């Protein structure tokens, strides 16, 4: 953040004072009283967001009995929402690739790093018939060839070639034929190392991942490493990231958006704006009084064309 929390709080007091004398009655009719506990990082995000709005507001971060906005915003079950942003993504992928699958002869391949062992174990308990592969940081390409049975295909070609050395046999390694889809449980560093290798061999196989696979990237153009991967995320959210220059990380931009959405819903409740068409950037949804909110996510396919279209 560019400003200290103290400076922002000072600006906040000046802003509230100016609001009380502003002649714009329509804007001054909207008010927001926030009482919550959260980290200093989130406090600054909240105050900076409110300072950008033409609204009269007050904030109390000191009440120990108030709502707690956790520091890990993406994995937190934010107030008003049914589930966390990340859990909604995992549930959507799970529903699509496990529960709606029609061909039982083929398996979903779950490829994960050690950091995602807990999530992989939970999936294994629910879907034990699928195939699970823990990749370690030794030799990714060698391990991936074993997973896809590439080595078997190469060995068969060598045996055939040895029958008559005078004949040159062209060969493209074939992967195993029991793969339905591949689901990557991965962070950015792990994902950008393994997904291109899988893509070079597993042509025609659908790849899936949550946005976690590119959270640490600081430029949408770097998502080209995940070409043809399906991610459950609102394209509006992607466009919001694309219109900014020199971002800290995509994860940070998502956190800003989720907190902005939280404030928008709080404003809707406190000012009874339910009849208005309220737009949330984290997912197309309708805000209904006394009902938790489910983000209406859709699969966004990472392609070079889709990335170019965001700018």
C-alpha positions in Angstrom: 0.0 0.0 0.0 1.2 3.5 -0.8 -0.1 5.1 2.3 0.2 4.3 6.0 -2.9 3.3 7.9 -2.6 6.4 10.1 -2.6 8.7 7.0 -5.6 6.9 5.5 -7.5 7.1 8.8 -6.8 10.9 8.9 -8.1 11.2 5.3 -11.1 9.1 6.3 -12.0 11.6 9.1 -11.6 14.5 6.7 -13.8 12.7 4.1 -16.6 12.0 6.6 -16.5 15.7 7.6 -16.8 16.8 4.0 -19.7 14.3 3.4 -21.8 16.0 6.1 -21.7 19.3 4.3 -22.0 18.0 0.7 -25.1 19.3 -1.0 -25.5 16.2 -3.2 -28.5 14.8 -1.4 -28.9 11.7 -3.5 -25.4 10.5 -2.7 -25.6 11.5 1.0 -28.7 9.4 1.4 -26.5 6.3 1.2 -24.7 5.5 4.4 -22.5 2.6 5.6 -21.6 1.7 9.2 -19.0 -1.0 9.4 -18.1 -2.8 12.6 -15.6 -5.6 12.1 -12.3 -7.0 13.0 -9.6 -7.8 10.5 -5.9 -7.5 9.7 -4.1 -4.2 9.0 -3.8 -5.2 5.4 -7.5 -5.6 5.0 -8.2 -2.5 7.0 -6.2 -0.5 4.4 -8.0 -2.2 1.5 -11.4 -1.4 3.1 -10.7 2.2 3.8 -9.1 2.8 0.4 -12.2 1.3 -1.3 -14.6 3.4 0.8 -12.6 6.6 0.0 -13.3 6.0 -3.7 -17.1 6.0 -3.2 -19.4 8.9 -2.9 -21.0 7.7 0.4 -21.2 8.7 4.0 -19.6 6.0 6.2 -18.1 5.2 9.5 -15.8 2.3 10.4 -15.1 0.6 13.8 -12.3 -1.9 13.9 -12.1 -2.1 17.7 -15.3 -4.0 18.7 -14.1 -7.4 19.9 -17.6 -8.9 19.5 -17.9 -7.9 15.8 -17.7 -9.9 12.6 -14.2 -11.2 11.9 -12.9 -10.7 8.3 -10.1 -13.2 8.0 -6.8 -12.3 6.4 -7.1 -15.2 3.9 -10.0 -13.6 2.0 -10.0 -16.1 -0.9 -10.5 -19.1 1.4 -12.7 -17.4 3.9 -16.5 -17.9 4.1 -17.2 -14.1 3.7 -20.2 -12.6 5.4 -23.3 -12.9 3.1 -21.8 -15.7 0.9 -22.6 -19.4 1.2 -19.1 -20.6 0.6 -15.6 -19.2 0.1 -14.4 -18.1 -3.3 -12.0 -21.1 -3.6 -14.5 -23.7 -2.3 -17.0 -22.6 -4.9 -14.4 -23.2 -7.6 -13.5 -26.6 -6.3 -17.2 -27.6 -6.0 -17.8 -26.5 -9.6 -14.9 -28.5 -11.0 -15.9 -31.5 -8.9 -19.5 -31.4 -10.2 -18.3 -31.1 -13.8 -15.6 -33.7 -14.0 -16.5 -36.3 -11.4 -20.3 -36.2 -10.9 -21.4 -35.5 -14.5 -19.1 -37.9 -16.2 -20.8 -40.4 -18.6 -17.9 -42.7 -19.5 -17.0 -44.9 -16.5 -14.3 -46.7 -18.4 -12.1 -43.6 -18.4 -10.6 -42.0 -15.3 -10.0 -38.5 -14.1 -6.3 -38.0 -13.4 -5.6 -35.8 -10.4 -2.1 -34.4 -10.5 -1.0 -32.6 -7.3 2.0 -31.2 -5.4 2.8 -31.9 -1.7 1.1 -28.6 -0.7 -2.2 -29.9 -2.0 -2.1 -33.4 -0.4 -5.0 -32.6 1.9 -7.3 -31.6 -0.9 -6.2 -34.6 -2.9 -6.8 -37.0 0.0 -10.4 -35.6 0.5 -11.1 -36.2 -3.2 -9.7 -39.7 -3.0 -12.1 -40.5 -0.2 -15.1 -39.4 -2.3 -13.9 -40.6 -5.6 -11.6 -43.6 -5.0 -11.9 -45.0 -8.5 -10.0 -42.1 -10.1 -6.3 -41.9 -10.4 -4.1 -39.7 -8.2 -0.5 -38.7 -8.8 1.7 -36.8 -6.4 4.6 -35.2 -8.4 7.8 -34.4 -6.6 10.4 -31.8 -7.6 12.9 -34.2 -9.0 12.4 -34.9 -12.6 9.0 -33.7 -13.7 9.2 -34.8 -17.3 10.3 -38.3 -16.5 7.5 -38.7 -13.9 4.9 -37.3 -16.4 6.0 -39.7 -19.1 5.4 -42.6 -16.6 2.0 -41.2 -15.7 1.0 -41.0 -19.4 2.7 -44.3 -20.4 4.9 -42.4 -22.8 7.8 -44.7 -22.0 5.8 -47.8 -22.9 5.0 -46.3 -26.3 8.7 -45.4 -26.9 9.9 -48.8 -25.9 7.4 -50.5 -28.2 8.7 -48.4 -31.1 12.3 -49.3 -30.3 11.5 -53.0 -30.3 9.8 -52.7 -33.7 12.7 -50.7 -35.1 15.2 -53.3 -34.0 13.5 -55.9 -36.1 14.8 -54.2 -39.3 17.3 -51.4 -38.9 17.1 -50.6 -42.6 13.5 -49.3 -42.3 12.9 -45.9 -40.8 9.6 -45.9 -38.8 8.2 -42.5 -38.0 6.7 -42.5 -34.5 4.7 -40.1 -32.3 4.5 -41.3 -28.7 1.0 -42.3 -27.7 -0.5 -41.8 -24.3 -2.7 -44.2 -22.4 -6.3 -44.3 -23.6 -8.0 -44.4 -20.2 -7.8 -40.6 -19.4 -11.0 -38.7 -19.2 -9.7 -35.3 -17.9 -6.7 -34.0 -15.9 -7.3 -31.9 -12.8 -4.3 -30.0 -11.5 -4.0 -29.2 -7.8 -1.2 -26.7 -8.0 0.2 -23.3 -7.2 1.8 -21.1 -9.9 5.4 -22.2 -9.7 4.5 -25.9 -9.8 1.8 -25.4 -12.4 3.8 -23.5 -14.9 6.5 -26.2 -14.8 4.2 -29.2 -15.3 1.2 -28.1 -17.4 3.2 -27.3 -20.6 4.8 -30.8 -20.4 1.4 -32.5 -20.0 0.0 -30.4 -22.9 2.9 -31.5 -25.2 1.8 -35.1 -24.8 -1.8 -35.2 -23.8 -3.3 -33.6 -26.9 -7.1 -33.5 -26.9 -7.4 -34.0 -23.2 -9.2 -31.4 -21.2 -7.3 -29.7 -18.3 -8.9 -28.2 -15.2 -7.6 -26.1 -12.3 -8.7 -23.5 -9.9 -7.4 -19.9 -10.1 -4.9 -20.9 -7.5 -2.7 -22.2 -10.3 -2.0 -18.6 -11.4 -2.5 -16.6 -8.2 1.2 -15.6 -7.9 1.4 -14.4 -11.5 1.8 -10.6 -11.8 0.6 -10.4 -15.4 -2.3 -12.1 -17.2 -0.1 -12.7 -20.2 1.9 -15.2 -18.1 -1.2 -17.4 -18.1 -0.1 -18.6 -21.6 1.7 -21.4 -19.7 -1.8 -22.8 -19.0 -3.1 -22.8 -22.5 -6.3 -24.8 -23.0 -6.9 -25.1 -19.2 -10.5 -24.6 -17.9 -10.8 -22.4 -14.8 -14.0 -21.6 -12.9 -13.9 -17.8 -12.8 -16.0 -14.9 -13.9 -14.7 -13.3 -17.1 -15.7 -9.9 -15.5 -13.1 -10.6 -12.8 -10.4 -11.4 -15.4 -11.2 -8.2 -17.2 -10.9 -6.2 -14.0 -7.4 -7.6 -13.6 -6.5 -6.9 -17.2 -7.3 -3.2 -17.1 -4.7 -2.6 -14.5 -1.0 -2.1 -15.0 1.9 -3.2 -12.7 -0.2 -5.3 -10.4 1.4 -7.0 -7.3 -0.2 -10.3 -8.1 -3.4 -11.7 -9.5 -4.2 -13.0 -6.0 -3.9 -9.5 -4.6 -6.3 -8.2 -7.3 -8.8 -11.0 -6.4 -8.6 -10.0 -2.7 -9.4 -6.4 -3.6 -12.4 -7.5 -5.6 -13.8 -9.8 -3.0 -13.6 -7.1 -0.3 -15.1 -4.6 -2.7 -18.0 -7.1 -3.3 -18.4 -7.5 0.5 -18.7 -3.8 0.9 -21.2 -3.5 -1.9 -23.4 -6.1 -0.3 -23.1 -4.5 3.1 -24.2 -1.2 1.4 -27.1 -3.0 -0.3 -28.4 -4.4 3.1 -27.9 -1.2 5.1 -29.6 1.0 2.4 -32.3 -1.5 1.3 -31.1 -1.5 -2.3 -32.3 -5.0 -3.2 -34.5 -3.9 -6.0 -31.5 -2.4 -7.8 -29.4 -4.4 -10.2 -26.3 -4.8 -8.0 -23.2 -6.0 -9.9 -20.6 -8.2 -8.2 -17.2 -8.6 -9.9 -16.4 -12.0 -8.3 -19.3 -13.7 -10.0 -22.6 -12.9 -11.7 -25.2 -13.2 -9.0 -28.4 -11.9 -7.6 -28.6 -10.5 -4.1 -31.7 -11.7 -2.2 -32.5 -10.6 1.3 -31.8 -13.1 4.1 -30.3 -15.7 1.6 -26.7 -16.5 1.4 -25.1 -15.6 -2.0 -23.8 -18.2 -4.5 -21.5 -16.9 -7.1 -22.7 -17.8 -10.6 -19.3 -19.0 -11.9 -18.6 -20.3 -15.4 -15.6 -22.1 -16.9 -13.2 -19.7 -18.6 -10.8 -21.4 -21.0 -7.3 -20.0 -21.0 -6.2 -19.5 -24.6 -4.0 -17.1 -26.3 -7.0 -15.6 -28.1 -9.0 -15.2 -24.8 -6.0 -13.6 -23.1 -5.6 -11.1 -26.0 -9.3 -10.2 -25.9 -9.0 -9.1 -22.3 -6.8 -6.1 -23.2 
